[in-house]
């Protein structure tokens, strides 16, 4: 029997990405080694700087003239199982706070001249099903969600955005993310699940 197509292969959004420039990345890495500081002392910032040079294909590389972060917001049906100390309604409340400019990401984006775009991919009425009892999404729903991500990336590219970041908001998303990681890696939940919002502490 033929394998079913992966949702990742069904997107209608095509984005041409330039090849990663290993030479530019190497020059950025060499520059890091010449700086007066302990190697690796800036942590992930050093890795990101090297990656950015390679992705842009040049070093030195100018900071992006236009940056955007998309926050994809959705509710998760699994919240009925008590996986979070917060009710599902907090998702919509947080989305409203994003839009009003009062959330931490809103302040950080504003302070760094980064555009913030909030994308509703299933808040409340469009929530996924309870993954403990049934599949959280159908294949077509999963494909549509992935397609929305491609659409946002294509839109950003068309509008001249040079650096695009992605974030998420949704009560219960730690559980959903852990379930996906377990399914893809075949790891035990104990090795995958983090503290999330600290539900174990809240219940003590």
N, C-alpha and C positions, 0 to 999 in steps of 0.2 A: 504494500500500500504506500502510495506517495506521501511524503512528509507534508504536513500543512505549512503554508507560508507563515513566516514569522511576521508579527505586527511591525517589526523594524524594517521590513522589506516592502511595505505597502504604502509608504508615504508618497504623496504626489508632489512634495516640495523638494526640489533639487537645488543644492547649494554647492557651487564650485569652490573648493578649498585649495589654496596654494599648498605646495609641498612644504613640509617642515625643513627649515634650513639648518642643517647640522653645523655648518661652518659658523653661522652667526651665533648659535648656541654655544659653540666651543669658545668663541671670542668672549662672550659674556661670562662664561665660566672662568676663563683665564683672568679676566678683569677682577672677578671676585677674589681670586687667590692673591691678587696684588694689594688688596685693601688692608689697611692697618686695623685688623680685628682678628679674633680667633676664628678659624675656619668653621663655618656652620653656625656661628653665633646668632645670625638673624633667622635661623630656622627656615620655615617654608617660604619666607620672602625671597631668599636666595634662589630656591628652586623655581619659583614663579618668575623671577627676573630673567633667568636663563631660558625658561620656556617661552616667555613673551618675545625675547629677541629672536628665537628660532621660528616662532609662529609668524612674526612680522618680517622675517627674512633680512634683518639688518642689525648691526651693532656698531656704534651706539644707536639706540632706538629712542625716538621721541615718545613722550607720554601720549596716550590716546587723547585726541581732541574731543571725542564724544564717547561717553560710556553710559551703559544702561544696565539695570538689573530687573529681571522679571521675577515677580513672586507669584508662583502658581498656587492658588488656594482651592482646597477641596475638603469635604467631609468624608469620614470613613464609617461605614456601617458597623464595624467591629467595636466602636465605642460603647455599644449597648452591653458589652461584656465587662465593662468596668476597667478597661486597660489604661485609663487616664483618670487622674484626680479631678479633671475639669470636664464640664458638660460640653456636648457638641455645639451648643449655641455660642461658645467662646470663639469658634472659627469665624463666624460672621461678625462678631464684635471686633475681633482683631483686624479683619479686613477693613472694616469701617475706620479703625484707628490708622491703618496704613494710609488710606485715602485722605484722611483728615490731617496727616502729617505728624501724628503724635507717637508713632511706634519707634522703637530703637532704629530699625532699618531706615525709616523715614528721615530721622535726624542724621544718621551717618551718610545717607545718600545726599541729603541737602548740603551737609558740611563739605562734601568732597565733589560737589557739582556733578553728581551722577543722577541720571534720570531713573525714576522708579515707576515701574509699570506693574499693576496688579492684575492678574489674569484669573478669572473665575472658571475653573475647570470641574466644578461640581460641588459648590457650597450648598448645603442643606438639601434642596429638592433634587439635585443631581448627584447625591452621595452614592458611594459604592455600596454593594451589599455586604452583609456580615460575613467576612471571610472564614470565620470559625464554623459557620453553618452551610455555606454555599460559595461558589465562585464569586469573588468580589466584583469582577467585571466579565463581560462577554468579550470574545476576541474582537468584535467590531468596536466595542467601547474602548478597549485598550489601544486599538489601532487609531481611533479618533483622537485619543489623548496624546499619543505620540505625534500624530499629525499636527496637533495644535502647537506642540513644541517646535517642530520644524517651521511652522508658519511664523511663529514669533521670531525665530532666528532669521528667516528670510526677510521679514519686515524690517528688522533691525539693520540688516545688511543694505537693503534698499534705501534706508533712511540715513545712511552714512555713519552708523554706530560702529566704532572701531574695537570696542571691548564690551562683551556681553556676559553678564553673570546671571545665574539662576538660583532662586531660593524657593522655599515652600512654606505653606501654612495650612495646618489642618489638625484638629484634635484627633489623636489616634494614629497619626502618620508614622510614629516610631514603630508601632506594631506592624503596620502595613509594609514599611520599608524592610523590617527584619524578616518578614515572611517572604518577600521577594528575594532577598539575599540568600535565605535558606534554600529556596527553590532552585536558584541558579548555581549555588556552590555546593549543595548537599551537606552543608554544615549543620551541626546541632544548634537549636535556638540558644542554648546556654553560651555558645561561643559568639553569637551574633548580636543578641539583644544588649543594648546599652541601658543607661539609667533613664533616658528620656526625660520626662518631667519629674522623675523621682517618686513614682507611684509607690514604690516599696517603703520609702521613708514616710510618705503621707499617710500610709495605712497603719503605721506603728503607733 
